[in-house]
Amino acid sequence: MAARMDAAVVEIAIDDAQLEAFAGDDAAGAVVTFRGVVRNHDDGRAVAGIRYVGHPSADAVMRRTVAEFQDRDGVHAVAAHHRVGDLAIGDAALVVVVGASHRKQAFACASDLVDRIKETLPIWKLQRFTDGSEEWSQCP
């Protein structure tokens, strides 16, 4: 049976607790959360903030990508939300939560899902540096 799934591209702060509650399950012996946050540096430069811009297909791509992980052995629930818009240092850009029977299953699924999202999701990042300059990254 396929795991429960929650996947979205959102314009508001990601509610980690809501995703963790979704992934919780009486059969899940492990719930693993990955929280990718905006850091204050990149390649030796001080970062002031980030703007994420998504292609109109981003939400559908996110749902398809997360669905690829629903049939993983031992996985009961899988959730992933990516935020778009202006984010400050410390804000969550991507939250992935996996509930699985065992910790190795949960960790492996979460890690693989984060990598797959980074490969497939059409979201681009404009970094704003403290010196006033800007730079696009993760663009095709």
Buried (B, 14 or more C-beta within 10 A) or exposed (E): EEBBBBBBBBEEEBBBEBBBEBBEBEEBBBBBBBEBEBEEEBEEEEBBBBBBBBBEEBBEBBBEBBBEBBEBEBBBBBBBBBBBBEBEBEBBBBBBBBBBBEEEBBBBBBBBBBEBBEEBBBBBBBBBBEEEEEEEEEEE
